[in-house]
Amino acid sequence: MADMSLSKQVVPVITTVSTTKTEGSTRSNLAYAAFILLCFWVGTQILSLMVHAPGVLEHLAQGNDTTRPHIEMGFAVSTVFGLVPFLAGCVLLGAVCVASKLHHRYHF
């Protein structure tokens, strides 16, 4: 019979949880709350645009309308106009976060 050994323990070890709060928890909680509020705000703006823009909601509801031309978008086009702006935005947001962290670390 083959000998099997596991890299992790099957039964987890009980560890004590510290109840003391660190200084950064309040700041991170506020940052998380601001991020959630931003996400809700963006969502409401998108829903508001969809409801108030003329013809957008009807176009989304009539997905299989035969009177309109069928548009096929290639993989390269969807990548250029979808993935590239998303990644550029992520890089820009990351750069702002790193710059803010370095500014906070060396100037305070």
N, C-alpha and C positions, 0 to 999 in steps of 0.2 A: 504494500500500500504506500502511496506517495505521501510525503510529509509536506503539509501546507502550513505556511506561516503568514500571518497578516502583518502589514506594515503599520496599521493603526490598531488600537485596542478596540475590542468588540464592546466592552462595557466602559462607558466614559467615566473618567475620574471626576468625583464631585469637587468642585472648586468653590471657594468662598467669593462672594461678590462684594466688592467694596461699595459702601454707601456714601462715600465722600464725593462731592462734586468737584470737578476741575474748573479752572477759570474759563476755558474755551467753550464749555458747553452752552452757555447762554448766547454767546456770539454765533455759534453754529446753529442753534435753534432758531435764532432770528434770521439767519441767512436761509435756512430751510423754509421758514414761513414766508419769506419774501419770494423765494423761488416758486412755491406753491401758488401764491397770489398772482405772480406773473403768468404762470401757466393757465390759471383760471381766467385771467384777463384776456390773454391771447385767444383762448377757446371761445369766450363770449364775443370777442370781436369777429372771429371767423364765422360764428353762427349768425351774428347780426348782419354781416356782409352777405351771407347766403340767403337770408330771409328778405333783405331789403333790395338786393340787386335784381333788376328786372330780367327775368328769363332764366336765371341760374338754377333755381329750385325746380322749375319745370323741365329744364334740360337734364338735370340729374334724375328726375322721376321717369323720364321717357328715354331709357337707355337703349331700347331696341326699336327706335323709330326708323322706318325704311325710307322716309322722304329725305333724310339727311345723308350726306356722303359718309362712307365708312373710312375712318382715318386709321392707318396703321403706322405706329411709331416704332422705329428700329431701336435696337439695344444701345447703339452709340448715341442717338439723339436723347433718349431717356437718361443715359448716364451723364451726358454733358449738361443737360438742363435740370437734372434732379439730384444726382449724387454729388457732382462737383460743387454746386453752391452750398449743399448741406455740409460737406467736409470743410469747405472754406470758412463757413460760419463757425464750425466747431474749432478749427485752428485759431480763428480770430478770438473767440471766447476764451480758449485756453491761454492764448498769449496775454490777454487782458488779466486773467486770473494770476498767471505767473508774475506779470509785472506788478500787480497789486501786492502779491505776497512778498516779492523782493523789496518793494518800496516800504512795506510795513516792517519787514525784518531789519533793514539797514537804517531806517530813519526814525525809529522809536526806541 
